Amino acid sequence: MHEHMKRKHVGVTDEGEISTLSKKLFEINFLCEHDDRIAFHFNPRFTESDIICNSYMANHWGKEERCGNFLLGVEEPFQIEIYSDNDNFHVFIDETKVMQYKHRVEELKTITKVQVVNDVNISSLEITKKHYF
């Protein structure tokens, strides 16, 4: 297969669970180097049974995108996979695609850090780079 037909994906796999004692809030952020931009903010909200996604650029949050396909439960183990291609972040929960989020950062190579914060017990976190045909 020709090299130009390959699609490069960068992915993060997070496995964990939410405790009943927590505030049931956590977020996964894909951060840009050298500034405070958040290229992708993934925020499941258990109290709303909703997933909020957004970007923080130029000192402002953008327009929220919501996903009602909420497949997470308190004290239930989960696996969240977030892959990026040239156009979108693709989000999978327990191997089911729940959403995609169009990139708002033009220079994808400036996205260099992943941050997982708040009330989540992480059992593993894996960052991968894969080629898909």
N, C-alpha and C positions, 0 to 999 in steps of 0.2 A: 504494500500500500504506500502511496506517495506521502512524503513528509507533510505536505500542505493539507492533507486530508485528516491528519491527526488533530484532535482537540485536547488541549492541556487543561486539566482541572486541578485546582488546589482545594483540599478538603480538610475539615476538622470534624472529628468524631468525639463526642462527649457522652460518657456513660455515667449515670448517677441516679439519685432519687431525692425527692423532697420529703422532709420530715414533717410530721403532724405538728411539731412544736414551732415550726418556722412561720414566717409571715407569708409564705408561699409566693415569694418573689425571687426571681433571679434573671440574669441577663447574660447574653454572650455578645461581645462587641468586637468588631474587626476594626482596628485602629490604624491610622496613617502615621508615618514617621514624621518627626520634626514639627508637629503641630497638634492641635486638639481635635482634629476631624475624626469622626466616627463614620466609617464608610458603610457599616451595616450594624444596626442595633436590633438584636433579637430578644424580645421580652415577653415570655409567657406570663399571663396574669390569671392565676388560678381562681381568684375571686370573681373574675368576669368570664371565665372559660373562653379566653380569647388570647391571641398572639398579636403583639404589636411590633411592627418593624418600622424603622426610620433611619435617617442619616443626620448627623450633626456636622454642619459645614458653615464656615464664615460666622461663627458664634451664634448660630440659630439652628433649631430643629426644623427639619423639612416636614412635608405632609406625611402623617401617619398612614401606614397601610395595615389593615387588620385582616387576620385569618381566623375564621371561626371553626376551622378544622382542628379542634383541640383534642389531642390524643394522649394527654399527660394526666396522671393521677397522683394524688398524695400517697406517699409510702409505696409507690409502685416503681420498680426500676425502669429506666428508659434509656434509649440511645438516640441522640440527636446527631445527625450528619448534615453539615453545611458544606456544599461544594460551590466553587466559583468557576464559571467559564468566562469568556470574553464579554458576555452580555448581562449575566444574571448571577445572583446567589440562588442556589437550589437547596431547599430545606426538606429533610426527611426525618420523621419521627418513627422509630421502630420499623425502619425500612419502607415506610409509606410516605410518598411525596405529599407534603402538605401545602407547599407554596413555592413561588419563585419571586425574587425581588430584583428589579432592574437596577443595575449599577448607577449610582449618582456621582461617583468619583471617576473622572476621566482617565487619570493615570493609575491603572490598577497596581503597578509595581510599587506605588507608595504605600500600599496596604501591607504592613509588615508585622503587626502584632495582633494577638488574640487575647481577650480578657474575659474571664468568667467570674462574675461577682454575685454576692448576696447569698440567699439561703438554699444552697444546693450541696449535697454530698456527692462529690465526684469520685467515682471508682476508677476511671481512666480517661485520659485525654490524648488523642492521637492527631497529629498533623501529617497529611500525606500530599504527595504530588503524583498525579497519575495522568497517563495519556489514554484517551478513549478514542475509538474509531467510529 
